[in-house]
Amino acid sequence: MLTSKKGFTFTITSLIIVITLISSILIIRTLPIIISIRENDSFAIKNQITKSLLFTASSSKSPDDYVNYILSLSNINNFVNIINGTGKGFSIPYNFPSNSIIKLENKTDGNYIIINNLPRDYLAVITDNKFRIIGYSNGNYVNISDVKNGWLIIYEKIYEYNLTISPYYNYTINQDFTITINSWSPPSGFSQIFIYGLPQLSLVQLFQDNELKSIKVKDLSSSFLVLNPSGMPFTGRLVLWYPIAWINSDISRGDVYLYIP
């Protein structure tokens, strides 16, 4: 009797399921079939693949070798957008603005940082968070010690002035890059000079003949730059460098950067 009831219950349940399925099928058949097909933009897909490959390349130890290997693969043109151009290396398709700095690698071997693509007549300067200079160079290698929250600043030379360097003068750089020199009476034993009118992050070098007497970066808050060259007064050169690109981060020996002009 119990077995019969269980069998009866199972039969009724199965029948309900079958009726439900048949009803669903009939309802589906009465509905219009709408298929939405979205065509993918092949150029956008290729561009995304290209970006992914270059991102991987930028994290590798040898970006050029990685990219050249990818480009050597058969039918690679079907999968990536090849950027036309001449010369060795590769182009980055991201929309980085001009005068940008990108970190490519972090903490490889070496007691220096490398800055790729730096023009020969530019200057690269590393400072700490108080803008005290840690190292500088007009080449692609800058010898430094590790610095937390430091600054890498790329400079272009703007102007040179031949003048007398003396604590009895104040110097103002005008907007047209002319210089105004005003005399004043400093306290006895005063051995500093003040330079006004400089943009923030500007760099000034003072030379006597070919000897560098002083170099300094203007910080972000001061209204003037203070220098303390030895042996004043002397006739020399004031060289003004203008900041065109910078990055503020931890900077370590072995870092590799790319400058985008």
HUBELTA-V252178 format. One line per field, one symbol per residue. ss: DSSP state (@ for helix, = for strand, . for the rest). phi: phi as a letter, one per 20 degrees, with the letter a starting at -180 (. if undefined). psi: psi as a letter, one per 30 degrees, with the letter a starting at -180 (. if undefined). Layout:
BEGIN
ss: ???
phi: ???
psi: ???
END
This chain:
BEGIN
ss: .@@@@@@@@@@@@@@@@@@@@@@@@@@@@@...........@@@@@@@@@@@@@@@@@@...@@@@@@@@@@...@@@.....................======......=====.....======.....=====...===...===================...=====.....=====.........====......======..=======......====......==================....=====.
phi: .ffffffffffffffffffffffffffffeefeddeddfefffffffffgffffffffeefcgffffffffefflfffdcefefrcneobdeefefffldcceecclefpebddcfmegfeecdcdcefdmefeabaededcfbdfcelecdcdcdfdbcceaeebfecdcceefemfcdddebdfffnfcccdcdnefgmfccddddldefeabbdffecfebddccfemfebebcdddddfdbbbdafccgnfcccedf
psi: eeeeeeeeeeeeeeeeeeeeeeeeeeeeffkkjjkjkjkkjeeeeeeeeeeeeeeeefflfieeeeeeeeffkkgffffljkjklllkalkkflhkllhlkkkelkhallhllkjkgkkeglkkkklafggkkelllgafkjkllkkkhakjkkkkkelkkklkjkfgkkkkklfgglkkkklljllkgkhlkkjlgklkglkkkkkjbgkjfkkkkkaffkflkkliklglllkakjkkkkkfklkjlkklkfkklkkj.
END
